[in-house]
C-alpha cells in the first residue's frame, strides 16, 4: 500500500482541506464578511436571491423562510448564515448535526430562540433520525409535541415556539431525507470560486491583516487554493509566516511560490494525499477504473474522506472521471504527475509467483 494503516492522515490537518481548523475559527470572525454588501465576490445568483428574500421579509415584518446551503466545505456556508442573522437583525444559534444526539438537545435550543433568530445547523444531513423528526413540526408550525414518559403513562406536551429561521448547511445534499429537504423554502448550491474571485478575497484579507500582498503573489496563492475561500485565507497566513522569516515580509510572486512549494502545495493546488490518490489509480489500478473502497484500502484512508474531500476538486479540474465501474485517471493527471500514459506498466512481482506448488509461473 502507499500508506500504512497507522499512517492515515487526519483530514483536519491537511493544509488544503476545506474542513475548518482551530486557526480558522480564531481568525474567521475577523475575516468574515458581515453583510451582503461586503460579500461581493462570487456566488452572484445566490447573493441576489438572498438579498431579495431578506428585503421582502423585512418589509412584511416577517421572518425569513428556512434556507438550505449545499456545497463543498470552505465556500462560505457558515459565513452566509451569520450574514443572514445580521441582515435580519436577529441572533444566531449555531450547532451541528452530530452534536444534536437527543431530542431534548434540540428542544432546549428551540425553546430559547426569540422571534427572528437564526438557528444554524452545520452538516445537517448527519442529524439523528429521531431528532430530525422533531424538526418537521418546528419548521412548519413553530411548535413541538414533546413526548414524556412511556407506555400507558406517556403523554404529549405541546410547546409553542417563536417564529425562527432554520439555516441548514450540508456537503452531501443527497443524504438529506425528502421530508426534511422539502421543508426548506430556499435551496442554494455554492460552487467553487474562480482564481480571480479568490484574488479579491485574498486582497481583502491582506488589508484586514495589514499584510503587504502584491498582485502576482495573490495570483499564485489563488491558483493553488482549490477554488475555496477558506483554503485561500489559510495559505495566505502560511505564506505570511514564510515571508516574515525568509524575506522582508512582502509577499511577492517569488516568495509565494517558494513558500507554497515548501508546504507541498503544487501549481494545481494538490497536496501529497491528492498525488498519492492519483498515483494509486495510475500505478496500482493501471489508470482505472478503481472503486473508492479499493482506493481507500490502498491509501489507508476513510472512504468518506476520499469521496467528500479529495475527489470533488480532482473531478472539477478534470484529473479524474467517476464512472459506475469506478474512478479513472485522465490524461491531465498523467501529464501533471509526469507519467507517460503510453508506457507499458511494469509487471507486478506477484504475477511471477505460482498459484499452487508445482504450477507453471
Secondary structure, 3 states (H helix, E strand, C coil): CCCCHHHCCCHHHCCCCCCCCHHHHHHHHHHCCCCCCCCCCCCHHHHHHHHHHHHHHHHHCCCCCCEEEECCCCCCHHHHHHHHHHHHCCCEEEEEHHHCCCHHHHHHHHCCCCCCCEEEEECHHHCCHHHHHHHHHHHHHCEEEEEECCHHHCEEEEEECCCCEEEEEECCHHHCCHHHHCCCCEEEECCCCCHHHHHHHHHHHHHHHCCEECHHHHHHHHHCCCCCHHHHHHHHHHHHHHHHHHCCCEECHHHHHHHHHHCCCCCCCCCHHHHHHHHHHHHHCCCCCECHHHHHHHHCCCHHHHHHHHHHHHHHCCCEEEECCEEEECHHHHHHHCCCCCCCCCCCHHHHCCCCCCCCC
